[in-house]
């Protein structure tokens, strides 16, 4: 075989490989969304699934907190990410979903104040509220953040993109404090969000070593929130999970108590809500990336 023929075959094979490479989707940045509900402009990163630009299909939307930690390691505060686009591409490649639009909302300077649920804050006894004030570092404004998501950002996304606008196709997801605000979102706006993923949910609210592994007063506050603010499922679905390393080691008893309370008010395990434990998993982005395909698959499945 001549050298020229070898080179031609190599070029042809290279072209074939390039054409067979999977599409990666498209990113759109909205870096300065001025909001009447937030103390500073919002930064939003949007991921559109492969084929969006050339197609006409409408897609579910997953709103995710800590948007700077979802896609690009160089933008993350920890140089590691959830790899949310790759998780969705995996499910698309496996034929498990046609995809969803991911809207990553970056956290602001005062992350704890942004994500600390205001209904929970207002219900805390004085000693725990003082600890919450120390932890948040500034007045809590999570109600304003949720208003931004519902009354400003979602209408913008629905206008600009081909979305499925109804609650069963509108989801919210986050980890740690982001898990708390995801739970608050589906409780406060049941007609907007049909499903939530509360990943490594930070049930203790503040540093666990400051309040102890179990705090009866805080447990009572959570019981009341789940019964009075969240209420019966009414078609909504929630994913919960946690690991057993680093900060996640504290979450097991809290999650078990929440699960029992949910069952008591009519939530069906495996249908209305799912709780998963990931042995060996720590409280960090790589662990969340490992299980994000599980989370997305559960969020996007048809309700029972």
Secondary structure by P-SEA (a helix, b strand, c coil): ccaaaaaaaaaaaaaaaaaaccccbbbbbbcccccccccbbbbbbbbbccccccccbbbbbbbbccccccccccccccccccaaaaaaaaaaaaccccbbbbbbbbbccccccccccaaaaaaccaaaaaaaaaaacccccaaaaaaaacccaaaaaaacccccccccccccccccaaaaaaaaaaaaccccccbbbbcccccccccccccccccaaaaaaaaaaaaccccccccbbbbbcccccccccccaaaaaaaaaaaaaacccccccbbbbbbccccccaaaaaaaaaaaaaaaacccc
